[in-house]
């Protein structure tokens, strides 16, 4: 009986993905006439159980942190197979400026392992020139 | 009187048996353009008969397996340059490398730099191997090779 329970537990562990994350859409752009532009992205938890995730902004082509970008919520625990919209706000847009960056999502409690998986969305906000 | 009573009691049944008027049934759904990465198996490094190398292709090691599920458009999968985590006395000449193949046709030989694979299909599975080459051998301790995998367009 105990051996059967251990076997079942092992099978359950094997069936649980070691690491999983989903995000969409993978690109978005928008125009504003103010110094802020907001976007919604959807975070996806492919796990059958609640899992903590974090989202953060980096450069369009590098890993430079982007303090001009606010993410709400930046850390969230999603229920099993659940999705949640997160709000991304690009701030400090100057008249005529186009600001491109990426928002990436990954598990907050990154497990030890060879591969660290994340999904990134390319965002671009353009502020209209001053009249 | 009895006949009328029977007729009244059968009337609801006849109404149920009559064919229903035609109705259209529509089931709708929508899919968000997105990418989901699922690492189903963690990789494992093992010692080699060659004292200057350890890797996932040695006896006792295993590769990492990662599924890509994209909706909407085929993404690009980028693997950052692998880095070594090891004991403090790790030889400075040690180098980490990864290689990967996918069911969709990606085939990257061992490399120590950033590499990427433009997907040609929405669903794919990657097999990822890693190794550490240390010309001066290894100190005792735990070792890991880590690479950040990014799904993006």
Boltz contact constraints between the chains, C-beta under 6 A:
constraints:
  - contact:
      token1: [A, 17]
      token2: [B, 38]
      max_distance: 6.0
  - contact:
      token1: [A, 17]
      token2: [B, 40]
      max_distance: 6.0
  - contact:
      token1: [A, 18]
      token2: [B, 39]
      max_distance: 6.0
  - contact:
      token1: [A, 18]
      token2: [B, 42]
      max_distance: 6.0
  - contact:
      token1: [A, 19]
      token2: [B, 39]
      max_distance: 6.0
  - contact:
      token1: [A, 20]
      token2: [B, 38]
      max_distance: 6.0
  - contact:
      token1: [A, 21]
      token2: [B, 37]
      max_distance: 6.0
  - contact:
      token1: [A, 22]
      token2: [B, 34]
      max_distance: 6.0
  - contact:
      token1: [A, 22]
      token2: [B, 36]
      max_distance: 6.0
  - contact:
      token1: [A, 24]
      token2: [B, 32]
      max_distance: 6.0
  - contact:
      token1: [A, 24]
      token2: [B, 33]
      max_distance: 6.0
  - contact:
      token1: [A, 24]
      token2: [B, 34]
      max_distance: 6.0
  - contact:
      token1: [A, 25]
      token2: [B, 33]
      max_distance: 6.0
  - contact:
      token1: [A, 26]
      token2: [B, 35]
      max_distance: 6.0
  - contact:
      token1: [A, 26]
      token2: [B, 152]
      max_distance: 6.0
  - contact:
      token1: [A, 26]
      token2: [B, 153]
      max_distance: 6.0
  - contact:
      token1: [A, 27]
      token2: [B, 153]
      max_distance: 6.0
  - contact:
      token1: [A, 42]
      token2: [B, 32]
      max_distance: 6.0
  - contact:
      token1: [A, 46]
      token2: [B, 36]
      max_distance: 6.0
  - contact:
      token1: [A, 46]
      token2: [B, 38]
      max_distance: 6.0
  - contact:
      token1: [A, 113]
      token2: [B, 42]
      max_distance: 6.0
  - contact:
      token1: [A, 114]
      token2: [B, 43]
      max_distance: 6.0
  - contact:
      token1: [A, 114]
      token2: [B, 64]
      max_distance: 6.0
  - contact:
      token1: [A, 114]
      token2: [B, 130]
      max_distance: 6.0
  - contact:
      token1: [A, 114]
      token2: [B, 145]
      max_distance: 6.0
  - contact:
      token1: [A, 115]
      token2: [B, 39]
      max_distance: 6.0
  - contact:
      token1: [A, 115]
      token2: [B, 64]
      max_distance: 6.0
  - contact:
      token1: [A, 115]
      token2: [B, 149]
      max_distance: 6.0
  - contact:
      token1: [A, 116]
      token2: [B, 148]
      max_distance: 6.0
  - contact:
      token1: [A, 117]
      token2: [B, 37]
      max_distance: 6.0
  - contact:
      token1: [A, 117]
      token2: [B, 39]
      max_distance: 6.0
  - contact:
      token1: [A, 117]
      token2: [B, 149]
      max_distance: 6.0
  - contact:
      token1: [A, 118]
      token2: [B, 150]
      max_distance: 6.0
  - contact:
      token1: [A, 119]
      token2: [B, 35]
      max_distance: 6.0
  - contact:
      token1: [A, 119]
      token2: [B, 151]
      max_distance: 6.0
  - contact:
      token1: [A, 120]
      token2: [B, 150]
      max_distance: 6.0
  - contact:
      token1: [A, 120]
      token2: [B, 152]
      max_distance: 6.0
